[in-house]
Amino acid sequence: MNAMQIELRLSREDAQLLCDLLRQRIREMDIEINRTDSLEFKSDLRRIDRSLERVLGQLSAALELDDGSVGPHAGEPSNESHQ
């Protein structure tokens, strides 16, 4: 199966916001997975969670390459607080 690739240009600020949103959703998914009794639904949630983590990892890596510094990695909480 060939995966379609899409190139997306974001400002650094928008990319960081997207990373923060992905981290938040991953945390919410982990809670939802733990609370779910249905094995089929749990499996679907895990598949989505892995996809979100993969996208977050790729975006985080791109941000690190962009500025040459080391920032939060996939699955690690951001030091920034957004309320």
Distance bins in CASP14 RR format, pairs under 12 A and 6 or more apart:
PFRMAT RR
TARGET T0000
AUTHOR 0000-0000-0000
RMODE 2
METHOD distances of the structure
MODEL  1
3 51 0 0 0 0 0 1 0 0 0 0 0
3 54 0 0 0 0 0 1 0 0 0 0 0
5 58 0 0 0 0 0 1 0 0 0 0 0
6 55 0 0 0 0 0 1 0 0 0 0 0
6 58 0 0 0 0 0 1 0 0 0 0 0
7 58 0 0 0 0 0 1 0 0 0 0 0
7 62 0 0 0 0 0 1 0 0 0 0 0
8 14 0 0 0 0 1 0 0 0 0 0 0
8 15 0 0 0 0 1 0 0 0 0 0 0
8 18 0 0 0 0 1 0 0 0 0 0 0
8 55 0 0 0 0 0 1 0 0 0 0 0
8 58 0 0 0 0 0 1 0 0 0 0 0
8 59 0 0 0 0 1 0 0 0 0 0 0
8 62 0 0 0 0 1 0 0 0 0 0 0
9 15 0 0 0 0 1 0 0 0 0 0 0
9 62 0 0 0 0 0 1 0 0 0 0 0
9 66 0 0 0 0 0 1 0 0 0 0 0
10 16 0 0 0 0 1 0 0 0 0 0 0
10 17 0 0 0 0 1 0 0 0 0 0 0
10 18 1 0 0 1 0 0 0 0 0 0 0
10 19 0 0 0 0 0 1 0 0 0 0 0
10 59 0 0 0 0 1 0 0 0 0 0 0
10 62 0 0 0 0 1 0 0 0 0 0 0
10 63 0 0 0 0 1 0 0 0 0 0 0
10 66 0 0 0 0 0 1 0 0 0 0 0
11 17 0 0 0 0 1 0 0 0 0 0 0
11 18 0 0 0 0 0 1 0 0 0 0 0
11 63 0 0 0 0 0 1 0 0 0 0 0
11 66 0 0 0 0 0 1 0 0 0 0 0
12 18 0 0 0 0 0 1 0 0 0 0 0
12 19 0 0 0 0 0 1 0 0 0 0 0
12 59 0 0 0 0 0 1 0 0 0 0 0
12 62 0 0 0 0 0 1 0 0 0 0 0
12 63 1 0 0 1 0 0 0 0 0 0 0
12 64 0 0 0 0 0 1 0 0 0 0 0
12 65 0 0 0 0 0 1 0 0 0 0 0
12 66 1 0 0 1 0 0 0 0 0 0 0
12 67 1 0 0 1 0 0 0 0 0 0 0
12 69 0 0 0 0 0 1 0 0 0 0 0
13 19 0 0 0 0 0 1 0 0 0 0 0
13 20 0 0 0 0 0 1 0 0 0 0 0
13 63 0 0 0 0 0 1 0 0 0 0 0
13 80 0 0 0 0 0 1 0 0 0 0 0
14 20 0 0 0 0 0 1 0 0 0 0 0
14 21 0 0 0 0 0 1 0 0 0 0 0
14 59 0 0 0 0 0 1 0 0 0 0 0
14 63 0 0 0 0 0 1 0 0 0 0 0
15 21 0 0 0 0 0 1 0 0 0 0 0
15 22 0 0 0 0 0 1 0 0 0 0 0
15 55 0 0 0 0 0 1 0 0 0 0 0
15 56 0 0 0 0 0 1 0 0 0 0 0
15 57 0 0 0 0 0 1 0 0 0 0 0
15 58 0 0 0 0 0 1 0 0 0 0 0
15 59 1 0 0 1 0 0 0 0 0 0 0
15 60 0 0 0 0 1 0 0 0 0 0 0
15 61 0 0 0 0 0 1 0 0 0 0 0
15 62 1 0 0 1 0 0 0 0 0 0 0
15 63 1 0 1 0 0 0 0 0 0 0 0
15 64 0 0 0 0 0 1 0 0 0 0 0
15 65 0 0 0 0 0 1 0 0 0 0 0
15 66 0 0 0 0 1 0 0 0 0 0 0
15 67 0 0 0 0 0 1 0 0 0 0 0
16 22 0 0 0 0 0 1 0 0 0 0 0
16 23 0 0 0 0 0 1 0 0 0 0 0
16 56 0 0 0 0 0 1 0 0 0 0 0
16 59 0 0 0 0 1 0 0 0 0 0 0
16 60 0 0 0 0 1 0 0 0 0 0 0
16 62 0 0 0 0 0 1 0 0 0 0 0
16 63 1 0 0 1 0 0 0 0 0 0 0
16 64 0 0 0 0 0 1 0 0 0 0 0
16 66 0 0 0 0 0 1 0 0 0 0 0
16 67 0 0 0 0 0 1 0 0 0 0 0
16 71 0 0 0 0 0 1 0 0 0 0 0
16 72 0 0 0 0 1 0 0 0 0 0 0
16 78 0 0 0 0 1 0 0 0 0 0 0
16 79 0 0 0 0 0 1 0 0 0 0 0
16 80 0 0 0 0 1 0 0 0 0 0 0
16 82 0 0 0 0 0 1 0 0 0 0 0
17 23 0 0 0 0 0 1 0 0 0 0 0
17 24 0 0 0 0 0 1 0 0 0 0 0
17 59 0 0 0 0 0 1 0 0 0 0 0
17 63 0 0 0 0 0 1 0 0 0 0 0
17 78 0 0 0 0 0 1 0 0 0 0 0
17 80 0 0 0 0 0 1 0 0 0 0 0
17 82 0 0 0 0 1 0 0 0 0 0 0
18 24 0 0 0 0 0 1 0 0 0 0 0
18 25 0 0 0 0 0 1 0 0 0 0 0
18 52 0 0 0 0 0 1 0 0 0 0 0
18 55 0 0 0 0 1 0 0 0 0 0 0
18 56 0 0 0 0 1 0 0 0 0 0 0
18 57 0 0 0 0 0 1 0 0 0 0 0
18 58 0 0 0 0 0 1 0 0 0 0 0
18 59 1 0 0 1 0 0 0 0 0 0 0
18 60 0 0 0 0 0 1 0 0 0 0 0
18 62 0 0 0 0 0 1 0 0 0 0 0
18 63 0 0 0 0 1 0 0 0 0 0 0
18 78 0 0 0 0 0 1 0 0 0 0 0
19 25 0 0 0 0 0 1 0 0 0 0 0
19 26 0 0 0 0 0 1 0 0 0 0 0
19 52 0 0 0 0 0 1 0 0 0 0 0
19 53 0 0 0 0 0 1 0 0 0 0 0
19 55 0 0 0 0 1 0 0 0 0 0 0
19 56 1 0 0 1 0 0 0 0 0 0 0
19 57 0 0 0 0 1 0 0 0 0 0 0
19 58 0 0 0 0 0 1 0 0 0 0 0
19 59 1 0 1 0 0 0 0 0 0 0 0
19 60 1 0 1 0 0 0 0 0 0 0 0
19 61 0 0 0 0 0 1 0 0 0 0 0
19 62 0 0 0 0 1 0 0 0 0 0 0
19 63 1 0 0 1 0 0 0 0 0 0 0
19 64 0 0 0 0 0 1 0 0 0 0 0
19 71 0 0 0 0 1 0 0 0 0 0 0
19 72 1 0 0 1 0 0 0 0 0 0 0
19 73 0 0 0 0 0 1 0 0 0 0 0
19 74 0 0 0 0 1 0 0 0 0 0 0
19 75 0 0 0 0 0 1 0 0 0 0 0
19 76 0 0 0 0 0 1 0 0 0 0 0
19 77 0 0 0 0 0 1 0 0 0 0 0
19 78 1 0 0 1 0 0 0 0 0 0 0
19 80 0 0 0 0 1 0 0 0 0 0 0
19 82 0 0 0 0 0 1 0 0 0 0 0
20 26 0 0 0 0 0 1 0 0 0 0 0
20 27 0 0 0 0 0 1 0 0 0 0 0
20 56 0 0 0 0 1 0 0 0 0 0 0
20 59 0 0 0 0 0 1 0 0 0 0 0
20 60 0 0 0 0 0 1 0 0 0 0 0
20 63 0 0 0 0 0 1 0 0 0 0 0
20 72 0 0 0 0 1 0 0 0 0 0 0
20 75 0 0 0 0 0 1 0 0 0 0 0
20 76 0 0 0 0 0 1 0 0 0 0 0
20 77 0 0 0 0 1 0 0 0 0 0 0
20 78 1 0 1 0 0 0 0 0 0 0 0
20 79 0 0 0 0 0 1 0 0 0 0 0
20 80 1 0 0 1 0 0 0 0 0 0 0
20 81 0 0 0 0 1 0 0 0 0 0 0
20 82 1 0 1 0 0 0 0 0 0 0 0
20 83 0 0 0 0 0 1 0 0 0 0 0
21 27 0 0 0 0 0 1 0 0 0 0 0
21 28 0 0 0 0 0 1 0 0 0 0 0
21 52 0 0 0 0 1 0 0 0 0 0 0
21 55 0 0 0 0 0 1 0 0 0 0 0
21 56 0 0 0 0 1 0 0 0 0 0 0
21 59 0 0 0 0 0 1 0 0 0 0 0
21 78 0 0 0 0 0 1 0 0 0 0 0
21 82 0 0 0 0 1 0 0 0 0 0 0
22 28 0 0 0 0 0 1 0 0 0 0 0
22 29 0 0 0 0 0 1 0 0 0 0 0
22 48 0 0 0 0 0 1 0 0 0 0 0
22 49 0 0 0 0 0 1 0 0 0 0 0
22 51 0 0 0 0 0 1 0 0 0 0 0
22 52 1 0 1 0 0 0 0 0 0 0 0
22 53 0 0 0 0 1 0 0 0 0 0 0
22 54 0 0 0 0 0 1 0 0 0 0 0
22 55 1 0 0 1 0 0 0 0 0 0 0
22 56 1 0 1 0 0 0 0 0 0 0 0
22 57 0 0 0 0 1 0 0 0 0 0 0
22 58 0 0 0 0 0 1 0 0 0 0 0
22 59 1 0 0 1 0 0 0 0 0 0 0
22 60 0 0 0 0 1 0 0 0 0 0 0
22 63 0 0 0 0 0 1 0 0 0 0 0
22 72 0 0 0 0 0 1 0 0 0 0 0
22 74 0 0 0 0 1 0 0 0 0 0 0
22 75 0 0 0 0 1 0 0 0 0 0 0
22 76 0 0 0 0 0 1 0 0 0 0 0
22 77 0 0 0 0 0 1 0 0 0 0 0
22 78 0 0 0 0 0 1 0 0 0 0 0
23 29 0 0 0 0 0 1 0 0 0 0 0
23 30 0 0 0 0 0 1 0 0 0 0 0
23 49 0 0 0 0 0 1 0 0 0 0 0
23 52 0 0 0 0 1 0 0 0 0 0 0
23 53 0 0 0 0 1 0 0 0 0 0 0
23 55 0 0 0 0 0 1 0 0 0 0 0
23 56 1 0 0 1 0 0 0 0 0 0 0
23 57 0 0 0 0 0 1 0 0 0 0 0
23 59 0 0 0 0 0 1 0 0 0 0 0
23 60 0 0 0 0 1 0 0 0 0 0 0
23 72 1 0 0 1 0 0 0 0 0 0 0
23 73 0 0 0 0 0 1 0 0 0 0 0
23 74 0 0 0 0 1 0 0 0 0 0 0
23 75 1 0 0 1 0 0 0 0 0 0 0
23 76 0 0 0 0 1 0 0 0 0 0 0
23 77 1 0 0 1 0 0 0 0 0 0 0
23 78 1 0 0 1 0 0 0 0 0 0 0
23 79 0 0 0 0 0 1 0 0 0 0 0
23 80 0 0 0 0 0 1 0 0 0 0 0
23 82 0 0 0 0 0 1 0 0 0 0 0
24 30 0 0 0 0 0 1 0 0 0 0 0
24 31 0 0 0 0 0 1 0 0 0 0 0
24 52 0 0 0 0 0 1 0 0 0 0 0
24 56 0 0 0 0 0 1 0 0 0 0 0
24 75 0 0 0 0 0 1 0 0 0 0 0
24 77 0 0 0 0 1 0 0 0 0 0 0
24 78 0 0 0 0 1 0 0 0 0 0 0
24 80 0 0 0 0 0 1 0 0 0 0 0
24 81 0 0 0 0 0 1 0 0 0 0 0
24 82 0 0 0 0 1 0 0 0 0 0 0
24 83 0 0 0 0 0 1 0 0 0 0 0
25 31 0 0 0 0 0 1 0 0 0 0 0
25 32 0 0 0 0 1 0 0 0 0 0 0
25 45 0 0 0 0 0 1 0 0 0 0 0
25 48 0 0 0 0 1 0 0 0 0 0 0
25 49 0 0 0 0 1 0 0 0 0 0 0
25 51 0 0 0 0 0 1 0 0 0 0 0
25 52 1 0 0 1 0 0 0 0 0 0 0
25 53 0 0 0 0 0 1 0 0 0 0 0
25 55 0 0 0 0 0 1 0 0 0 0 0
25 56 0 0 0 0 1 0 0 0 0 0 0
25 75 0 0 0 0 0 1 0 0 0 0 0
26 32 0 0 0 0 0 1 0 0 0 0 0
26 33 0 0 0 0 0 1 0 0 0 0 0
26 45 0 0 0 0 0 1 0 0 0 0 0
26 46 0 0 0 0 0 1 0 0 0 0 0
26 48 0 0 0 0 1 0 0 0 0 0 0
26 49 1 0 0 1 0 0 0 0 0 0 0
26 50 0 0 0 0 1 0 0 0 0 0 0
26 51 0 0 0 0 0 1 0 0 0 0 0
26 52 1 0 1 0 0 0 0 0 0 0 0
26 53 1 0 0 1 0 0 0 0 0 0 0
26 54 0 0 0 0 0 1 0 0 0 0 0
26 55 0 0 0 0 1 0 0 0 0 0 0
26 56 1 0 0 1 0 0 0 0 0 0 0
26 57 0 0 0 0 0 1 0 0 0 0 0
26 60 0 0 0 0 0 1 0 0 0 0 0
26 74 0 0 0 0 1 0 0 0 0 0 0
26 75 1 0 0 1 0 0 0 0 0 0 0
26 76 0 0 0 0 0 1 0 0 0 0 0
26 77 0 0 0 0 0 1 0 0 0 0 0
26 78 0 0 0 0 0 1 0 0 0 0 0
27 33 0 0 0 0 0 1 0 0 0 0 0
27 34 0 0 0 0 0 1 0 0 0 0 0
27 49 0 0 0 0 0 1 0 0 0 0 0
27 52 0 0 0 0 0 1 0 0 0 0 0
27 53 0 0 0 0 0 1 0 0 0 0 0
27 56 0 0 0 0 0 1 0 0 0 0 0
27 75 0 0 0 0 1 0 0 0 0 0 0
27 76 0 0 0 0 0 1 0 0 0 0 0
27 77 0 0 0 0 1 0 0 0 0 0 0
27 78 0 0 0 0 0 1 0 0 0 0 0
28 34 0 0 0 0 0 1 0 0 0 0 0
28 35 0 0 0 0 0 1 0 0 0 0 0
28 45 0 0 0 0 0 1 0 0 0 0 0
28 48 0 0 0 0 0 1 0 0 0 0 0
28 49 0 0 0 0 1 0 0 0 0 0 0
28 52 0 0 0 0 0 1 0 0 0 0 0
29 35 0 0 0 0 0 1 0 0 0 0 0
29 36 0 0 0 0 0 1 0 0 0 0 0
29 41 0 0 0 0 0 1 0 0 0 0 0
29 42 0 0 0 0 0 1 0 0 0 0 0
29 44 0 0 0 0 0 1 0 0 0 0 0
29 45 1 0 0 1 0 0 0 0 0 0 0
29 46 0 0 0 0 1 0 0 0 0 0 0
29 47 0 0 0 0 0 1 0 0 0 0 0
29 48 1 0 0 1 0 0 0 0 0 0 0
29 49 1 0 1 0 0 0 0 0 0 0 0
29 50 0 0 0 0 1 0 0 0 0 0 0
29 51 0 0 0 0 0 1 0 0 0 0 0
29 52 1 0 0 1 0 0 0 0 0 0 0
29 53 0 0 0 0 1 0 0 0 0 0 0
29 56 0 0 0 0 0 1 0 0 0 0 0
29 75 0 0 0 0 0 1 0 0 0 0 0
30 36 0 0 0 0 0 1 0 0 0 0 0
30 42 0 0 0 0 0 1 0 0 0 0 0
30 45 0 0 0 0 1 0 0 0 0 0 0
30 46 0 0 0 0 1 0 0 0 0 0 0
30 48 0 0 0 0 0 1 0 0 0 0 0
30 49 1 0 0 1 0 0 0 0 0 0 0
30 50 0 0 0 0 0 1 0 0 0 0 0
30 52 0 0 0 0 0 1 0 0 0 0 0
30 53 0 0 0 0 0 1 0 0 0 0 0
30 75 0 0 0 0 1 0 0 0 0 0 0
31 45 0 0 0 0 0 1 0 0 0 0 0
31 49 0 0 0 0 0 1 0 0 0 0 0
32 38 0 0 0 0 0 1 0 0 0 0 0
32 41 0 0 0 0 1 0 0 0 0 0 0
32 42 0 0 0 0 1 0 0 0 0 0 0
32 44 0 0 0 0 0 1 0 0 0 0 0
32 45 1 0 1 0 0 0 0 0 0 0 0
32 46 0 0 0 0 0 1 0 0 0 0 0
32 48 0 0 0 0 1 0 0 0 0 0 0
32 49 0 0 0 0 1 0 0 0 0 0 0
33 39 0 0 0 0 0 1 0 0 0 0 0
33 41 0 0 0 0 1 0 0 0 0 0 0
33 42 1 0 1 0 0 0 0 0 0 0 0
33 43 0 0 0 0 1 0 0 0 0 0 0
33 44 0 0 0 0 1 0 0 0 0 0 0
33 45 1 0 1 0 0 0 0 0 0 0 0
33 46 1 0 0 1 0 0 0 0 0 0 0
33 47 0 0 0 0 0 1 0 0 0 0 0
33 48 0 0 0 0 1 0 0 0 0 0 0
33 49 1 0 0 1 0 0 0 0 0 0 0
33 50 0 0 0 0 0 1 0 0 0 0 0
33 52 0 0 0 0 0 1 0 0 0 0 0
34 42 0 0 0 0 1 0 0 0 0 0 0
34 45 0 0 0 0 1 0 0 0 0 0 0
34 46 0 0 0 0 0 1 0 0 0 0 0
34 49 0 0 0 0 0 1 0 0 0 0 0
35 41 0 0 0 0 0 1 0 0 0 0 0
35 42 0 0 0 0 1 0 0 0 0 0 0
35 45 0 0 0 0 1 0 0 0 0 0 0
36 42 1 0 1 0 0 0 0 0 0 0 0
36 43 0 0 0 0 1 0 0 0 0 0 0
36 44 0 0 0 0 1 0 0 0 0 0 0
36 45 1 0 0 1 0 0 0 0 0 0 0
36 46 0 0 0 0 1 0 0 0 0 0 0
36 49 0 0 0 0 0 1 0 0 0 0 0
37 45 0 0 0 0 0 1 0 0 0 0 0
38 44 0 0 0 0 1 0 0 0 0 0 0
38 45 0 0 0 0 1 0 0 0 0 0 0
39 45 0 0 0 0 0 1 0 0 0 0 0
39 46 0 0 0 0 0 1 0 0 0 0 0
40 46 0 0 0 0 0 1 0 0 0 0 0
40 47 0 0 0 0 0 1 0 0 0 0 0
41 47 0 0 0 0 0 1 0 0 0 0 0
41 48 0 0 0 0 0 1 0 0 0 0 0
42 48 0 0 0 0 0 1 0 0 0 0 0
42 49 0 0 0 0 0 1 0 0 0 0 0
43 49 0 0 0 0 0 1 0 0 0 0 0
43 50 0 0 0 0 0 1 0 0 0 0 0
44 50 0 0 0 0 0 1 0 0 0 0 0
44 51 0 0 0 0 0 1 0 0 0 0 0
45 51 0 0 0 0 0 1 0 0 0 0 0
45 52 0 0 0 0 0 1 0 0 0 0 0
46 52 0 0 0 0 0 1 0 0 0 0 0
46 53 0 0 0 0 0 1 0 0 0 0 0
47 53 0 0 0 0 0 1 0 0 0 0 0
47 54 0 0 0 0 0 1 0 0 0 0 0
48 54 0 0 0 0 0 1 0 0 0 0 0
48 55 0 0 0 0 0 1 0 0 0 0 0
49 55 0 0 0 0 0 1 0 0 0 0 0
49 56 0 0 0 0 0 1 0 0 0 0 0
49 74 0 0 0 0 0 1 0 0 0 0 0
49 75 0 0 0 0 0 1 0 0 0 0 0
50 56 0 0 0 0 0 1 0 0 0 0 0
50 57 0 0 0 0 0 1 0 0 0 0 0
50 74 0 0 0 0 0 1 0 0 0 0 0
50 75 0 0 0 0 0 1 0 0 0 0 0
51 57 0 0 0 0 0 1 0 0 0 0 0
51 58 0 0 0 0 0 1 0 0 0 0 0
51 74 0 0 0 0 0 1 0 0 0 0 0
52 58 0 0 0 0 0 1 0 0 0 0 0
52 59 0 0 0 0 0 1 0 0 0 0 0
52 74 0 0 0 0 1 0 0 0 0 0 0
52 75 0 0 0 0 1 0 0 0 0 0 0
53 59 0 0 0 0 0 1 0 0 0 0 0
53 60 0 0 0 0 0 1 0 0 0 0 0
53 73 0 0 0 0 0 1 0 0 0 0 0
53 74 1 0 1 0 0 0 0 0 0 0 0
53 75 1 0 0 1 0 0 0 0 0 0 0
53 76 0 0 0 0 0 1 0 0 0 0 0
54 60 0 0 0 0 0 1 0 0 0 0 0
54 61 0 0 0 0 0 1 0 0 0 0 0
54 74 1 0 0 1 0 0 0 0 0 0 0
54 75 0 0 0 0 0 1 0 0 0 0 0
55 61 0 0 0 0 0 1 0 0 0 0 0
55 62 0 0 0 0 0 1 0 0 0 0 0
55 74 0 0 0 0 1 0 0 0 0 0 0
55 75 0 0 0 0 0 1 0 0 0 0 0
56 62 0 0 0 0 0 1 0 0 0 0 0
56 63 0 0 0 0 0 1 0 0 0 0 0
56 72 0 0 0 0 1 0 0 0 0 0 0
56 73 0 0 0 0 1 0 0 0 0 0 0
56 74 1 0 1 0 0 0 0 0 0 0 0
56 75 1 0 0 1 0 0 0 0 0 0 0
56 76 0 0 0 0 1 0 0 0 0 0 0
56 77 0 0 0 0 0 1 0 0 0 0 0
56 78 0 0 0 0 0 1 0 0 0 0 0
57 63 0 0 0 0 1 0 0 0 0 0 0
57 64 0 0 0 0 1 0 0 0 0 0 0
57 65 0 0 0 0 0 1 0 0 0 0 0
57 71 0 0 0 0 0 1 0 0 0 0 0
57 72 0 0 0 0 1 0 0 0 0 0 0
57 73 1 0 0 1 0 0 0 0 0 0 0
57 74 1 1 0 0 0 0 0 0 0 0 0
57 75 0 0 0 0 1 0 0 0 0 0 0
57 76 0 0 0 0 0 1 0 0 0 0 0
58 64 0 0 0 0 0 1 0 0 0 0 0
58 65 0 0 0 0 0 1 0 0 0 0 0
58 73 0 0 0 0 0 1 0 0 0 0 0
58 74 0 0 0 0 1 0 0 0 0 0 0
59 65 0 0 0 0 0 1 0 0 0 0 0
59 66 0 0 0 0 0 1 0 0 0 0 0
59 71 0 0 0 0 0 1 0 0 0 0 0
59 72 0 0 0 0 0 1 0 0 0 0 0
59 73 0 0 0 0 0 1 0 0 0 0 0
59 74 0 0 0 0 1 0 0 0 0 0 0
59 75 0 0 0 0 0 1 0 0 0 0 0
60 66 0 0 0 0 0 1 0 0 0 0 0
60 67 0 0 0 0 0 1 0 0 0 0 0
60 69 0 0 0 0 0 1 0 0 0 0 0
60 70 0 0 0 0 0 1 0 0 0 0 0
60 71 1 0 0 1 0 0 0 0 0 0 0
60 72 1 0 0 1 0 0 0 0 0 0 0
60 73 1 0 1 0 0 0 0 0 0 0 0
60 74 1 0 1 0 0 0 0 0 0 0 0
60 75 0 0 0 0 1 0 0 0 0 0 0
60 76 0 0 0 0 1 0 0 0 0 0 0
60 78 0 0 0 0 0 1 0 0 0 0 0
61 67 0 0 0 0 0 1 0 0 0 0 0
61 68 0 0 0 0 0 1 0 0 0 0 0
61 70 0 0 0 0 0 1 0 0 0 0 0
61 71 0 0 0 0 0 1 0 0 0 0 0
61 72 0 0 0 0 0 1 0 0 0 0 0
61 73 0 0 0 0 1 0 0 0 0 0 0
61 74 0 0 0 0 1 0 0 0 0 0 0
62 68 0 0 0 0 0 1 0 0 0 0 0
62 71 0 0 0 0 0 1 0 0 0 0 0
62 74 0 0 0 0 0 1 0 0 0 0 0
63 69 0 0 0 0 1 0 0 0 0 0 0
63 70 0 0 0 0 0 1 0 0 0 0 0
63 71 1 0 0 1 0 0 0 0 0 0 0
63 72 0 0 0 0 1 0 0 0 0 0 0
63 73 0 0 0 0 0 1 0 0 0 0 0
63 74 0 0 0 0 0 1 0 0 0 0 0
63 78 0 0 0 0 0 1 0 0 0 0 0
64 70 1 0 0 1 0 0 0 0 0 0 0
64 71 1 0 0 1 0 0 0 0 0 0 0
64 72 0 0 0 0 1 0 0 0 0 0 0
64 73 0 0 0 0 1 0 0 0 0 0 0
64 74 0 0 0 0 0 1 0 0 0 0 0
65 71 0 0 0 0 0 1 0 0 0 0 0
70 76 0 0 0 0 0 1 0 0 0 0 0
71 77 0 0 0 0 0 1 0 0 0 0 0
71 78 0 0 0 0 1 0 0 0 0 0 0
71 79 0 0 0 0 1 0 0 0 0 0 0
71 80 0 0 0 0 0 1 0 0 0 0 0
72 78 1 0 1 0 0 0 0 0 0 0 0
72 79 1 0 0 1 0 0 0 0 0 0 0
72 80 0 0 0 0 1 0 0 0 0 0 0
END
